[in-house]
């Protein structure tokens, strides 16, 4: 359970104002990469 809390804390602390969400994207990529084969993003 504490892992989920740490993930949520990390995500909520990442700066991500509208139009500048790259930090949130990077955090998500770092969290997901060990669990998936590939992480892709699109322009939206």
FENVENRA-V36100 format. One line per field, one symbol per residue. ss: DSSP state (A for helix, B for strand, O for the rest). psi: psi as a letter, one per 20 degrees, with the letter a starting at -180 (. if undefined). burial: I if it has 16 or more other C-alpha atoms within 10 Angstrom, else O. Layout:
ss=???
psi=???
burial=???
This chain:
ss=OAAAAAAAAAAAAOOOOOOOOAAAAAAAAAAAAAAOOOOOOOOO
psi=hhggggghggghipplqpiljhggggggghghgiirhqpqqai.
burial=OOOOOOOOOOIOOIOOOOOOOOOIOOOIIOOOOOOOOOOOOOOO
